[in-house]
Amino acid sequence: MKNLNALMQSIIELTTTIETKYPELYKNLDETPLTIGKHPEKEINTTDLKNYLQILKTQLEEYIKTHQKA
């Protein structure tokens, strides 16, 4: 299981990749209706970060599938 720092690093690396290779997708990431953690007073945990990382991966995969050049 990835620890908190490793998950944060994975998220940073993926968002950097999206920003540099897919800027048109990157500008829409902040429009994703997503909240990390269900309760504001709750600390972010590895499950929250895993879920967020998976959402980012899924968004990128779908973007690539729908925007591939023929």
C-alpha positions as CSV (number, residue, x, y, z in Angstrom):
1,M,0.0,0.0,0.0
2,K,1.3,3.4,-0.9
3,N,1.9,5.8,1.9
4,L,0.6,9.4,1.9
5,N,3.8,10.9,0.5
6,A,4.1,8.4,-2.3
7,L,0.5,9.0,-3.3
8,M,1.0,12.8,-3.3
9,Q,4.1,12.3,-5.5
10,S,2.1,10.2,-7.9
11,I,-0.6,12.8,-8.1
12,I,1.9,15.6,-8.7
13,E,3.6,13.6,-11.4
14,L,0.4,12.8,-13.2
15,T,-1.0,16.3,-13.0
16,T,2.4,17.6,-14.4
17,T,2.1,15.1,-17.3
18,I,-1.4,16.2,-18.0
19,E,-0.4,19.9,-17.8
20,T,2.5,19.5,-20.2
21,K,1.1,16.9,-22.7
22,Y,-2.6,17.6,-22.5
23,P,-3.0,21.3,-21.5
24,E,-6.6,21.3,-22.9
25,L,-7.5,18.6,-20.3
26,Y,-5.5,20.2,-17.5
27,K,-7.4,23.5,-17.7
28,N,-10.6,21.5,-17.0
29,L,-9.3,19.6,-14.0
30,D,-10.4,22.3,-11.6
31,E,-14.0,21.9,-13.0
32,T,-14.1,18.3,-11.8
33,P,-16.9,18.1,-9.2
34,L,-14.7,16.4,-6.6
35,T,-14.1,16.8,-2.9
36,I,-11.2,15.0,-1.2
37,G,-12.6,13.8,2.0
38,K,-16.3,13.8,2.9
39,H,-16.0,15.9,6.0
40,P,-14.0,19.2,6.1
41,E,-12.8,18.5,9.6
42,K,-11.5,15.0,8.6
43,E,-7.9,14.7,7.7
44,I,-7.1,13.5,4.2
45,N,-6.0,9.9,4.2
46,T,-4.5,7.4,1.8
47,T,-7.9,6.2,0.7
48,D,-8.9,9.7,-0.3
49,L,-5.7,10.2,-2.3
50,K,-6.0,6.8,-4.0
51,N,-9.5,7.6,-5.1
52,Y,-8.4,11.0,-6.4
53,L,-5.4,9.5,-8.2
54,Q,-7.7,6.9,-9.8
55,I,-10.1,9.7,-11.0
56,L,-7.2,11.6,-12.6
57,K,-6.0,8.4,-14.3
58,T,-9.5,7.6,-15.6
59,Q,-10.0,11.2,-16.9
60,L,-6.7,11.0,-18.8
61,E,-7.5,7.6,-20.2
62,E,-10.9,8.7,-21.4
63,Y,-9.4,11.9,-22.8
64,I,-6.8,10.0,-24.8
65,K,-9.4,7.5,-26.1
66,T,-11.8,10.3,-27.3
67,H,-9.1,12.6,-28.7
68,Q,-6.8,10.2,-30.5
69,K,-5.7,11.3,-33.9
70,A,-6.7,8.9,-36.7
